Structures are given as C-alpha cells and as structure tokens.
Amino acid sequence: MVSKKRSAILSMNGFFSNIKKLKSSILMILIITAIYIVTLLLTFLVQRSAIIQILLLVLNFVLSFLYWKIKGAVIALNIGTIIFTVGAYNKMPLEYLVAGISLLFCLMIMLVVVFRKIENQRKVQQQNEIKYRELFERFKRYFDLVQVMIVGLDVDGNIILANKKTCDVLGYEYNELIGKNWFKDFVPNGIRNGLSGYFDQVKKLPNGAFDYHENPVRSKNGIERIIAWQNTIIKDDFGNVAGSLSAGLDITELRQMQEKLAQQLKLSESLYSIAEKLVLEKLNVHERANTLSKMCVELLDVSLVWVGYAAPDKSVKIVGSYPQNHPYVKDLIVRWDDSPYAQGAVGRSIKTGEYQIIEDVLNDERFIAWKDKIAPYNLKTVLSFPLISPSGVFGALVLYSDKYGFFSKEKVEQIKIISHMAAAALENARLFEELEKKLGRIEALHQIDRAISASTDLKVVMSVLLDQVIHQLNVHAADIFLFNEYSMNFEYAAGRGFRTRRINPKPIKLGTGLIGKIGMDKSSMKISGNICEYCKEFENRHCERSEIFAQEGFVFYAAVPLMAKGRLLGILEVFNRSDIQENGEWFEFLQVLGQQTAIAIDNAKLFEDLQRKNIELLQAYDATIEGWAYALDLRDRETEGHSERVTELTLKIAKKMGMKDEELLHVKRGALLHDIGKMGIPDQILLKPGKLTDQEWEIMKKHPVYAYQMLSRIEYLRPALDIPYYHHEKWDGTGYPMGLKGQEIPLSARIFAVVDVYDALTSDRPYRKAWSKEEAIEYIKNQSGKHFDPKVVEVFLSVLEEMTAID
C-alpha cells in the first residue's frame, strides 16, 4: 500500500511539471495573441494585404516553433489562420474584431488565474511529497531495524516492498529484489505450485485477517532457509485487492535444533526400546544377540548386524545376527590373532578395545580376506564396536551399511551407547547361562544320584547317565563299554545319539584300539579331527570302528575310564559331529560324570548281585512253602493235589477281581499253606475215615488258629495269613474261628473259601464220593449270600466258564 501511494505521488509530480510547461506555453500564447492583434490592426489599416498576412502567419509559426517545436507551431498556425480567415476575409467590423480579441484576452486572463491556483496546489503537494518521503524513509528505516522479513507483493506476486532483513536472508540488494516474482525466483520448485495456490487463498482473506504458514525459500547462493510467515492482504481505496504483506521469521536454526532434538529423542526412544527388549528378553545369549541385531537394523537403518564372541582359541564365534541366515554371515571366518582373518574391523576392535571403521570394504587392504565373500551383497562400510565387561573385551557388535560414509560421528556416538548397553545385557545373559549350566550340572549329578538310589536296573541307570551326559556336555552321542574281568574284554552296554544301526561292535580286548588303550592306561583321552587316523598311530592297523565313525560323521572324541574302588568297570565315550572348543571346565565335568557313572554302575552291579541273591532266597522260601504243601498232601492222602488246584483257581479269581501282583504273591503263599494248621491235629482225628464226633470236630476247628500261631512268627509270611486264618469264616457270620461277617472277612479268604469248598465237593472223601461239577456249582449258588460272598461267587462262576471253554 505504501508503494502504491509512493507511485501515485511520483505521478502527480510529473503532472505538475507538465502544468509548469503549459503555463509557459500560455504566456507564449498571450505574446503571440498580442502579435495577432497588432497584425490585425495593421492588416485592417493596409486593407487586408495577403502578403502581410502570410508574413505574420509565418512569423507566428516561427516563434511558436522556436518555443513549442512543431506541435506548438502547428497550433499557433491554426489559431492565426482561424483569426485571419474569420476576421479579415469575412469582413468583420472592427468593433466585432476588437470584441473577439477582448474576449480572447479575458479567456487568457482566466486561464492565468486558474493555472496560478494550480501552481499553489502543486507547491503544497510538493511539500506533502517531501513529508511523505521523510515518513517513508523513517518507515523504511524502522522496517530495516525489524529482525523479521517484511515482503510486499502485488497481485501478480512481484515484490514491491522488502526490508533489510529480507535482503540479508535472500542475499540480494534492495534494488535487485524489487520487481522480482516471489514464486518464480525464491520458492523451490517442489512447492511452487502449491504455494502459489495458497497465495491465491490468502488474497481471499477478510480485510485485516492474518494467516500463518511455513515454507522454505531459496537464497541467491542456492541455500534454502525455512521461514514462518504471517500473511495479510492489501486493498486499494476502492476495496480491491492490491497485493499482500507478509512478515517472516527465519526458523531454519530452530527447525534444525528441533530436528536434532527429535533425533536425540528418537535415539533415546531407540535406546529405551533396545534396553527394554534386552531386559525383557530371556537370559539367553543367542536370543539377546538376535534381538539386539534386529533392533539395530530396524532403528539405525543399517543393512546387516551380527554379534560375535571372542573364543579362547582366538576365533570369533557368531552368536546372533539379523537378517537371520544371511549368506555372508554363514561360515564366516573371523579371528582376533595375527592371521589375515584378524586384520579387519572385528579382529582389531577386539584386540585394541576401540571401535574400528572400514569405509570401503572392497578397496581397503585390511578387508582383503573377505573381499570376494562380501562382494555380491552390496555392503560398502563396516563398523565394529568392542563389547567390554569388567573382565575385558569379550566380543564385538558388527554393523554393515550399503552407503559410503554412513557411520558419521553422530551415528558412532549412538552405536557406542548401544554397545555399552548390549555388553551389559549379553554379559548378564552369559553369566546367567554359566550359572544355569552349573546348576544344570549339579542337577545332572543329582539325577544320577537319584537314578543310582532309585533304580535297581543297570540298563535304566546307564540310560539316565547317557541322557545327562549328552544334555550337559552338549554332544551328539555317547556310549558305555563295560569291562568283563573274566574275558578281559570291553563289551558294548548302552548308547545314545547314534544314527547308524551298527553301534554294537564286537568285544574289544584290553590294550586294543582306543578303548583298549584307555582301559590299559586308565587315563582320559580327547581327539579332534580324523579319529581313525589317530587310532592308526598306536594300533598300526585298520581302526575297527572306522566305518561307524565315517557314517556318523564324528570329528570330536573324548573318553574317560570308569573306575570304582580301584577297579576298572568300563569306558565312557562321547562323540560330536563338529569340533568342540572345550575348556578345562568342560573336560573336568566329563571326568566328574565318569566318576558318577562308575559309582552308578558299581552300585547297580552290587544291587543286581544282592537282588539276585534275594531272588534266590525267595525262590528257596517258595520252594520250602511248596514242600510244606506237598508234605501236607502226603500226610492227608485224601486231599493229595488239593493245595495246587485251589491255589491255581484262587489266583485266577483274585487277578480278575483286581488284585495286584504283590498281593497275588501273598495269596499264592496263603493258598499253599491254607491247611498248615492241620499239622497240629492228631492223626486219629485228621485221618479218621468216618464222621467226627463233636469233641473231635472242636479240635479240628482249631487248625486255623494253629496256622496263625505257626506263620505269624515268620515275618515274610505274615501278609499271607489271611487265607490260613480266615478261610473257614462265612459271609453270614456263622463260620470260625472268629465268626467274622460280610466284608469283615479279608477278600483273599472269601475267594479261597469258595474255591476250597468247590474242590472238596468235587473230590472223593472216605465218607462220600465226589460230586459232579454241576452239583457242586449248584451248591455254591445256593450258598451265595450265606456261606459265600455273592460277588466272589459271580466271578468264580465266570472263571469256571472260561476254563470250561478253553478245555
């Protein structure tokens, strides 16, 4: 708006300058008019001489030309021509001519008055213009002092106003800026059309309204600055939009600071996220290493990350990576010794304890060992950060990028923080795994102890031992060879983890082969590499188990002798299909397991010997019982074979009614000895052919009591007393010797009661002939619920049917 007024004032100055020139022209007209009057008077006096008229017209034309040039000369010539034509040739009277000239003079006087007034106004306007200029200069100085950009645009987007700050930001002088198009010259191409449309919207704002937006502007040197604008419109006196006025604040540094803070916030969030993930992740080195690698790829925008541990043999063992199964990482050889595989970033970072960067892996001589392997994967830069614990460097965090110069100073600082966090998390996981491993080994020893104490089976004990050996030592296979002191051979006893079927080789003589040498020397052995070749060094012949070793793919072997109380019991062998970089702790634990194995085998053998003797003793006991039963049958010839028959049938019914094997053993013994008490009955009563008297019957009814008195003194026969003592009790309580009723009677006695009566009825007696099976069964049925347990009778009948069907 200011610029518009300034332009108007400048136009008015030009107008007054023209007025000044016009005033001089009027004065000249008055002079020429006076010449016309004199010329007319002379012409009138000399009777309208044409020559004089022409001369006067030429004179006026020359004077007019000298003052006004060609245009003024033409005007003067026309005026003179009109006067002479009208006045002289139309023969106007002198008084009319004088009157016309007087009117013309008056008109000239009026014009003089008018132009004098205009001249006064022009002077006032000049004074106002001077004040305006002074005000404009003050206004401009004020704008120049303001530390924000002030830009005025016309309706076409051309600059009509710009303060010093605008010039400084854009790098132009004031005169260079004025007239330039804002959108074409200062707005970047990418946002030009959008910003031009936005400017059209700003022009539609209500008068006095402001609008805010941010956009970059391009300076003279091509640098872009971010400006925050407050925009308003400018209208002329008629209410039409004349342009816009914008105040802009350079916020480039602010936005850069905000972006930096945002990056730091993002870094903090990333670090928190990594820390949270690592803390919440299981205390497992591999899982934490994989999680760390994945988060570094996702948060740092790198191409590949892996975590390596520095092994005691100077190799670097990869424990985690992302992307997982990346072909570059597979079978990657990295070391931290003096070999070519230790000259890269990883080996040097582990040795020096400082991070290492290789900016161009394909052209750096230090990376020559991996150049061909890494070439296909477009990895250009590598950074290795050492992982440091209180005890020293234990590994490295390795990052790869597909961009040159990716690892800037800021990135390195970020990764440095991450590496410290990772080192703490991985070291905690490693310590936890070490503790867990030790606890596992203690638990393994406990399991072995439990197996030793809980199992009497040598095969079960060896199975538990081998399972613990494979699990705790993390090997693929293990076996045990037992030493036979009589044949002086080692015989295969048990194995786990073998793929081939031929894992049961022939007996191996003491002093022959690996096992024979270990047994002879009674010392441990460890082999890495070709096991068979090692065998040949001391065997001087073909290795007997070479075919098995080849099929299994074993490349690691360790064995310990199994010694107990100075005696060689066998050999414990472990195998692995990849080399084991074992430390002293691993081999020491193998020896501990060997000692436990020897103790377990020794105890199992002792227990087997004891168990065998116990079985032999029990067999002797049972043989004695059977001898007693046979002796009873011989004494009472009428019941010969009775004990065996009732025992067999009683066991079948008892088993069908759900008795366990241990209970059946006592049932068997009780059934065989059910009449042991008759040994206390006198022969004249026991062998009497006729019917017993009441007194004799009372003596006969004492044989269950005699049986109890005899057998209760023998501890292992006490559980078998139920049948000898209670088999004459009846379901309705009318039996003897205790008069028990219903389920008060032991089950085994209830079963035997049915069988005993059935066998007695179907056998010949001195006082009667044997009944038929049908008659005996009918009697049993009639006595169900009286003499016999109904449930036992039901099962008894079903067993008889089964036996009949089989017969």
Disulfide bonds with the S-S distance in Angstrom:
none
